Amino acid sequence: MGRIRKPHLPSSSSDSDLNPTLSEIAWDLMSKHRSCHLHVAAYVKHREKKISLREAKEIKKRYNLTLPCFFQAFPRRKRSKQMTNKEISTHGKKEKLDTGIFEQYMESLWKSFSEDKKTQCAYLDSLWFSLYRKASNRPKVLTWIKQKRILSKKYVFVPIVCWNHWSLLIFVHLGEGLNSENGTPCMLLLDSLEGADPRRLEPEIRKFVVDIYRDEGRKEDKKAVSQIPFLIPKVPQQRDDTECGNYVLYYIKLFVESAPEKFSISKGYPYFMTRDWFDPKSVEHFRIKLEKKQSKKMPMTKSSSISLQKLRKKGSVVSLDD
């Protein structure tokens, strides 16, 4: 519609006539009206930033006959909840996950697993490994890990974010000995970007395991940990530079759903962890489903991890090398 001039109002209006403002009488509802006197009021409010109740009434008086309101006169069909292919392809702006959003997604994903699955698995906070890399944080991080009792679990998922990239470390039968009949202890590193050279993390990961054993009072030393197999299976790769966090979450989902009762390097590895494990469209639909589910609970805002909040100091905060 063309530009609408603000109706001329008598100059004798007093200050009491100018209150309350339109923002106090359901501005959000009025802004939904189209081609009626309320549309005019909403337009003026948008242009002028402020419009009094008296001015709104004057607009209604002047335009009500020529621009009647039919907003409530006809039933309106609710928008379908079914997403079209176009909506799926453009749903949300894809950004690399920060640790706050990752933790929200991870919590939601974990709740979807059966109690039986959750009993034999555990996961660590996505910041714990990054925090551990700084020597001054290690005692506190190791205390948190000890509370998780990970050596009693078959599988422990450790999301890692280093150098602005996500990868997934999985501890397998970490509480078992190398010759145990209950399962082969090993470490799996799943990375959706092989070009990032995931093996460069191996020295720090092995030191991480040595410290976990020591803090748990176990006898395994650096030499024993060096004998634990460190494997990097050939898994599906991301297509752009923003997908790594979603791939880590999807790795966790599929691994939990298909994990063998006893993991064996000699008899079953790499199991399902191959290049054709899943296709990129599956990750995209998984991402959209997570976003929609989380958006119903709370606004998606970037936030720091609870672990980082625990380490806050007066006037400063722990910095991460990522």
HELIX and SHEET records of a PDB file:
HELIX    1   1 ASP A   15  LEU A   18  5                                   4    
HELIX    2   2 LEU A   22  GLU A   24  5                                   3    
HELIX    3   3 TRP A   27  MET A   30  1                                   4    
HELIX    4   4 HIS A   37  GLU A   48  1                                  12    
HELIX    5   5 LEU A   53  TYR A   63  1                                  11    
HELIX    6   6 ASN A   85  THR A   90  1                                   6    
HELIX    7   7 THR A   99  LYS A  111  1                                  13    
HELIX    8   8 GLU A  115  GLN A  120  1                                   6    
HELIX    9   9 TRP A  128  TYR A  132  1                                   5    
HELIX   10  10 ALA A  135  ASN A  137  5                                   3    
HELIX   11  11 ARG A  138  LYS A  148  1                                  11    
HELIX   12  12 ILE A  150  SER A  152  5                                   3    
HELIX   13  13 GLU A  194  ALA A  196  5                                   3    
HELIX   14  14 PRO A  198  LEU A  201  5                                   4    
HELIX   15  15 GLU A  202  ASP A  215  1                                  14    
HELIX   16  16 LYS A  222  SER A  226  1                                   5    
HELIX   17  17 CYS A  244  SER A  258  1                                  15    
HELIX   18  18 PRO A  280  SER A  295  1                                  16    
HELIX   19  19 ILE A  306  LYS A  310  1                                   5    
SHEET    1   A 5 CYS A 121  TYR A 123  0                                        
SHEET    2   A 5 TYR A 155  CYS A 162  1                                        
SHEET    3   A 5 HIS A 165  VAL A 172 -1                                        
SHEET    4   A 5 CYS A 186  LEU A 190 -1                                        
SHEET    5   A 5 PHE A 230  LEU A 231  1                                        
END                                                                             
